[in-house]
Amino acid sequence: MNKKNTSIPPTPETIYQHLELLFNLALKQKNLNVALKSTELLGKQLGLFVRKPAVGFQKRVPFSFKNVSDEELAIMIRDLEENIAEKK
């Protein structure tokens, strides 16, 4: 006989509550690895750990003109001509 999964899918709020519960239990049991990980996940949920772009070397993505309109090309050309004129 197959058991059907009748559990309610987790919501962001229930996941937040579970992480908070895990954090509190981990502290009581002095399991700092779990406490740290749950804190990290809670912080990510709150948007505290926003990844910043790396400073220095960045991989360049090749530019393609395939999706550029004629108007956008005209603006690019104008901007480049102005940039060249400023450097003279």
N, C-alpha and C positions, 0 to 999 in steps of 0.2 A: 504494500500500500504506500503510495507516494504522499508525502506531506507537502502541502502547499505553504508557501511562505506568506503568512498573513500579517507580518510585522509592518508597521508604518514606516515608510522611508524617512530617513533623517532630514531634518530641516537645518538651516544655518543656526537657528537658535538652539536646537537640541545638541548639535555638534559643539557649539560654544559651551553649553552647560556640561557636556561630557568632559571637555578639556579642562574646565574649571574644577570639576570633581576629581579628575586624574591628578591635577596639580596639587590639590589639597591632600589627597591620599598619599601622593608621592612624598610630600613634605613630612607628613606624619611618620612615614616609614623610612625617612631619610634617604630616599632614592632620588638623588640629585639629578641623575641623567634624565629620568622621566619628568621631573619637575622643570628642568631646563627646556626640554623638548616641548612640553605642553605650554610653557611660557612663550617660546618662540612661535608656536602655531597660533596662540591667542594674539600675540603681537602682529602677526601677519594678517589675521582676520581684521584687526583694528586699523591696518594700513600703516603701522609704525615702521616697518622695514621695507622701504621703497628702494628698489635697486637703482643705483645711480650709474650713469654711463662711465665707463673706464676712461681714465685720463692717460694720454699717451697713444701708443699704437692702437689703431682701430682698423679692422678689416674693411676694405672698401668694397661696396657692391657696385658692379658695373651699371652704368646709367644706360637706359634704353629710351629711344625716342618713339617707340611704338605707341604709347598711350598719351603722347603729348599733342595737344591741339595746336593748330596754326597760330592761334592767339597767344598761347603760352610760349611758343617758339619765338614769336615776334617780341614778346616781353623779355625773353632770355637774351636775344640778340641785342636789344636796346640796352639792357643792363650791362652786357659785356662791352659794348661800344663805349658806354659811359665810363666803365671801369678802366678801359684802355686809355681813354682821353685823360682821365685823372692822373694816370701814371706817366704821361708824357711831360 
